[in-house]
């Protein structure tokens, strides 16, 4: 059964990504990057810079971000907003 829960502004103010892999599942919510392994263990990482966020998006989520103008500046601003709002 699928249930839609409406949360105001969730999809416009929250960065969300998820990707399964053979040995784990990657999850990103704002600047909180989590890796869930098949053995039940979990690793949590707080991304503190736009460079870290870009690396996770490209390396772990396999997104091609090379052709987006001003992306590094934008990602840095995004991370700074999450940190300022204490919203990892």
ZAVO-549041 format. One line per 3 residues: number of its first residue (from 1); their letters; for each residue x, y, z of C-alpha. Coordinates in nm, 3 decimals. Example, Ala and Ser with C-alpha at 12.3 -4.5 7.8 and 13.67 -1.06 7.14 Angstrom:
BEGIN
1	AS	1.230/-0.450/0.780 ~ 1.367/-0.106/0.714
***
This chain:
BEGIN
1	XXX	0.000/0.000/0.000 ~ 0.126/0.346/-0.088 ~ 0.028/0.652/0.109
4	XXX	0.107/1.007/0.004 ~ 0.187/1.235/0.294 ~ 0.181/1.603/0.210
7	XXX	0.448/1.805/0.384 ~ 0.453/2.174/0.297 ~ 0.772/2.277/0.119
10	XXX	0.943/1.939/0.158 ~ 1.014/1.899/-0.211 ~ 1.114/2.260/-0.266
13	XXX	1.337/2.308/0.038 ~ 1.490/1.963/0.081 ~ 1.759/1.798/-0.126
16	XXX	1.676/1.427/-0.154 ~ 1.854/1.146/-0.336 ~ 1.870/0.768/-0.300
19	XXX	2.041/0.494/-0.497 ~ 2.072/0.123/-0.437 ~ 2.400/-0.054/-0.503
22	XXX	2.504/-0.419/-0.486 ~ 2.637/-0.395/-0.129 ~ 2.457/-0.093/0.012
25	XXX	2.200/0.182/-0.032 ~ 2.300/0.547/-0.054 ~ 2.076/0.818/0.089
28	XXX	2.111/1.195/0.087 ~ 1.893/1.442/0.273 ~ 2.020/1.796/0.249
31	XXX	2.384/1.768/0.357 ~ 2.343/1.441/0.548 ~ 2.486/1.151/0.346
34	XXX	2.412/0.801/0.474 ~ 2.527/0.460/0.354 ~ 2.320/0.159/0.465
37	XXX	2.506/-0.170/0.425 ~ 2.353/-0.514/0.377 ~ 2.494/-0.634/0.709
40	XXX	2.277/-0.375/0.887 ~ 2.554/-0.127/0.962 ~ 2.521/0.238/0.870
43	XXX	2.767/0.519/0.808 ~ 2.660/0.881/0.851 ~ 2.846/1.174/0.698
46	XXX	2.770/1.544/0.728 ~ 2.880/1.721/0.411 ~ 3.034/2.054/0.509
49	XXX	3.128/2.196/0.168 ~ 2.989/2.221/-0.181 ~ 3.290/2.023/-0.302
52	XXX	3.195/1.732/-0.074 ~ 2.833/1.748/-0.190 ~ 2.937/1.751/-0.555
55	XXX	3.169/1.452/-0.502 ~ 2.888/1.250/-0.342 ~ 2.642/1.340/-0.619
58	XXX	2.891/1.248/-0.891 ~ 3.070/0.950/-0.733 ~ 2.800/0.778/-0.528
61	XXX	2.484/0.883/-0.712 ~ 2.651/0.870/-1.056 ~ 2.518/1.209/-1.166
64	XXX	2.697/1.387/-1.449 ~ 2.724/1.746/-1.326 ~ 3.007/1.864/-1.549
67	XXX	2.810/2.090/-1.782 ~ 2.612/2.291/-1.525 ~ 2.723/2.655/-1.503
70	XXX	2.803/2.797/-1.156 ~ 2.725/2.464/-0.992 ~ 3.012/2.474/-0.742
73	XXX	2.903/2.817/-0.620 ~ 2.540/2.702/-0.595 ~ 2.625/2.380/-0.409
76	XXX	2.838/2.574/-0.160 ~ 2.547/2.811/-0.095 ~ 2.311/2.515/-0.051
79	XXX	2.540/2.351/0.205 ~ 2.586/2.680/0.392 ~ 2.208/2.725/0.413
82	XXX	2.161/2.374/0.552 ~ 2.432/2.435/0.813 ~ 2.294/2.780/0.905
85	XXX	1.946/2.635/0.949 ~ 2.083/2.340/1.146 ~ 1.904/2.118/0.896
88	X	2.144/1.837/0.806
***
